[in-house]
Amino acid sequence: MELEKSKYKMVCELGACGRRADYSIRFARTGTKSNLNVCSECLKELARLAEQVNAAPADRTRSDARRKRGERE
């Protein structure tokens, strides 16, 4: 994924935001028109959510997966 400054006057594509998109997120191995245009406020909110996901304990998820497969911890 790449984050770049938006070159065009686009509308933010997240929810019912309606603000002007400042950034464009380009995904790897997708078509040329597969960009997600987001405003700076929505981008900040996405970054905050990503921090929450990274802060969540991952060990519980791994042990649950092992238990489902019948493996010992």
JONORVEN-V600296 format. One record per helix or strand. SS is the DSSP state (H for helix, E for strand). FROM is the first residue (numbers start at 1). TO is the last residue. Records with the same first field share a line. If there is no record, write none. Layout:
SS = FROM-TO  FROM-TO
//
This chain:
E = 2-5  11-11  20-20  23-26  35-38
H = 40-55  59-69
//
